[in-house]
């Protein structure tokens, strides 16, 4: 096989892979269009503001490896998270801000990994909420300190006091593990 044929073959393979990736992302956007949140601002008093937080992903509750393509929460990046009396605002850099009403917030939890990020045990903060179609979802964040993560959980607990801060996830994929990994041994 000549060098030119080899190059053409690899270009065809690469373009095929990129085409399938684009089609899959487009299908994911269509699938998750029902979770798009209404574009209403929050006007309540600010409980706590967290700047330059690592936004990781939004996944269905209990499915940490399945990314949702919700407008405003599609891509991983830095975010400013503001907890207000009437909800939570997530502003990912380069995306439009997302406003979650306090009634849809289910609580907080922690995890060691989600699609796109694996860290130490309980290194990610999870914000549980319900989409407009009633589907439970989890948005994950990486805070720079454990203290910030605890303040986030406390602030969310203030606006959603009826929620348990450790038990919003279904038992199928609880982020609290009872086994010991190799790193813990």
C-alpha positions as CSV (number, residue, x, y, z in Angstrom):
1,X,0.0,0.0,0.0
2,X,1.4,3.4,-1.0
3,X,1.8,6.2,1.4
4,X,-1.0,8.2,-0.4
5,X,-3.4,5.3,-0.1
6,X,-2.6,4.9,3.5
7,X,-3.3,8.6,4.1
8,X,-6.6,8.5,2.2
9,X,-7.7,5.4,4.2
10,X,-7.0,7.1,7.5
11,X,-8.7,10.3,6.4
12,X,-11.8,8.3,5.5
13,X,-11.8,6.5,8.8
14,X,-11.3,9.7,10.8
15,X,-14.0,11.6,9.0
16,X,-16.4,8.7,9.6
17,X,-15.7,8.7,13.3
18,X,-16.1,12.5,13.5
19,X,-19.4,12.2,11.6
20,X,-20.8,9.6,13.9
21,X,-19.7,11.7,17.0
22,X,-21.5,14.7,15.6
23,X,-24.7,12.7,14.9
24,X,-24.6,11.2,18.4
25,X,-24.3,14.6,20.0
26,X,-27.1,16.0,17.9
27,X,-29.3,13.0,18.9
28,X,-28.4,13.6,22.6
29,X,-29.4,17.3,22.2
30,X,-32.8,16.3,20.8
31,X,-33.3,13.7,23.5
32,X,-32.6,16.1,26.3
33,X,-34.5,19.1,24.8
34,X,-37.4,18.1,27.2
35,X,-35.2,19.0,30.2
36,X,-34.6,22.6,29.0
37,X,-35.3,24.9,31.9
38,X,-37.5,28.0,31.6
39,X,-35.5,31.2,31.3
40,X,-36.7,33.1,34.3
41,X,-34.3,34.8,36.6
42,X,-34.1,34.4,40.3
43,X,-34.7,37.4,42.5
44,X,-34.4,36.1,46.0
45,X,-31.8,37.1,48.5
46,X,-28.3,35.6,48.0
47,X,-27.6,32.9,50.6
48,X,-24.0,32.1,49.3
49,X,-22.0,32.7,46.1
50,X,-19.3,30.4,44.8
51,X,-17.0,31.8,42.1
52,X,-14.7,29.8,39.8
53,X,-16.1,26.4,40.7
54,X,-15.3,23.5,38.4
55,X,-18.6,22.4,36.7
56,X,-18.2,18.7,35.7
57,X,-21.5,17.4,34.2
58,X,-25.2,16.9,34.7
59,X,-26.3,13.3,34.7
60,X,-29.6,11.4,35.4
61,X,-29.8,10.4,39.0
62,X,-28.3,7.0,39.4
63,X,-26.5,7.0,36.1
64,X,-23.2,8.8,36.7
65,X,-21.7,7.9,33.3
66,X,-24.5,9.3,31.1
67,X,-24.1,13.0,30.3
68,X,-27.2,15.1,29.7
69,X,-27.1,17.9,27.1
70,X,-29.3,20.4,28.8
71,X,-28.9,24.0,27.4
72,X,-26.6,25.9,29.7
73,X,-25.2,22.7,31.2
74,X,-23.8,20.9,28.2
75,X,-20.1,21.5,28.6
76,X,-17.6,21.1,31.3
77,X,-16.0,24.3,32.5
78,X,-15.6,27.0,35.2
79,X,-18.8,28.2,36.7
80,X,-20.2,30.7,39.2
81,X,-22.8,29.1,41.4
82,X,-25.2,31.4,43.4
83,X,-27.6,29.9,46.0
84,X,-30.5,32.2,46.5
85,X,-33.6,31.9,48.7
86,X,-35.7,31.1,45.6
87,X,-33.3,28.7,43.9
88,X,-29.8,28.1,42.5
89,X,-28.2,29.9,39.6
90,X,-25.4,28.0,37.6
91,X,-23.5,30.2,35.2
92,X,-21.0,28.0,33.2
93,X,-18.4,30.1,31.3
94,X,-19.5,30.4,27.7
95,X,-23.1,29.2,28.3
96,X,-26.3,30.9,29.3
97,X,-27.0,30.9,33.0
98,X,-29.4,28.2,34.3
99,X,-31.9,29.0,37.0
100,X,-33.2,26.1,39.2
101,X,-36.2,27.0,41.3
102,X,-36.0,26.0,45.0
103,X,-39.0,23.7,44.6
104,X,-37.0,21.6,42.1
105,X,-33.9,21.3,44.2
106,X,-33.7,17.9,45.9
107,X,-30.5,18.2,48.0
108,X,-26.8,17.6,47.9
109,X,-24.5,14.7,48.1
110,X,-20.9,13.9,47.2
111,X,-19.2,11.4,44.9
112,X,-15.8,10.4,43.7
113,X,-16.5,10.4,40.0
114,X,-18.8,11.4,37.2
115,X,-18.6,11.3,33.4
116,X,-15.6,13.5,32.6
117,X,-14.0,13.6,36.1
118,X,-12.7,11.1,38.7
119,X,-11.3,12.4,41.9
120,X,-10.8,11.2,45.5
121,X,-13.7,9.8,47.4
122,X,-16.4,12.5,48.0
123,X,-14.3,15.1,46.0
124,X,-17.3,16.1,43.9
125,X,-20.4,17.9,45.2
126,X,-23.6,16.8,43.7
127,X,-26.7,19.0,43.4
128,X,-29.8,17.0,43.0
129,X,-32.8,18.6,41.2
130,X,-35.8,17.7,39.0
131,X,-36.1,18.7,35.4
132,X,-39.4,20.2,34.1
133,X,-40.5,16.7,33.0
134,X,-40.0,15.5,36.6
135,X,-36.9,13.4,35.8
136,X,-34.4,13.5,38.7
137,X,-30.9,14.7,37.7
138,X,-27.6,15.5,39.4
139,X,-25.2,18.3,38.5
140,X,-21.6,17.8,39.8
141,X,-19.1,20.4,40.9
142,X,-15.5,20.4,42.0
143,X,-14.8,23.0,44.7
144,X,-11.3,24.2,45.5
145,X,-11.6,23.4,49.2
146,X,-13.6,21.0,51.3
147,X,-14.9,24.0,53.3
148,X,-16.4,25.4,50.2
149,X,-18.1,22.1,49.4
150,X,-19.6,22.0,53.0
151,X,-20.8,25.6,52.7
152,X,-22.5,24.7,49.4
153,X,-24.3,21.8,51.0
154,X,-25.4,24.0,53.9
155,X,-26.6,26.8,51.6
156,X,-28.6,24.3,49.5
157,X,-30.0,22.8,52.8
158,X,-31.3,26.3,53.7
159,X,-33.3,26.7,50.6
160,X,-34.5,23.1,50.4
161,X,-34.9,22.2,54.1
162,X,-37.3,19.3,53.5
163,X,-34.5,17.4,51.6
164,X,-32.1,15.0,53.2
165,X,-28.6,16.1,52.2
166,X,-27.2,12.6,51.9
167,X,-30.1,10.6,50.5
168,X,-31.5,12.1,47.3
169,X,-29.9,9.5,45.0
170,X,-31.7,6.2,44.3
171,X,-30.1,3.2,46.0
172,X,-29.1,1.7,42.6
173,X,-26.0,3.9,42.2
174,X,-25.3,5.4,45.6
175,X,-22.1,7.4,45.7
176,X,-21.5,6.2,49.2
177,X,-19.4,3.1,48.8
178,X,-19.0,0.4,51.5
179,X,-16.1,-1.4,49.9
180,X,-12.4,-0.6,50.1
181,X,-10.5,0.3,47.0
182,X,-6.9,-0.4,46.4
183,X,-6.0,3.2,47.2
184,X,-7.7,2.9,50.6
185,X,-5.9,-0.3,51.6
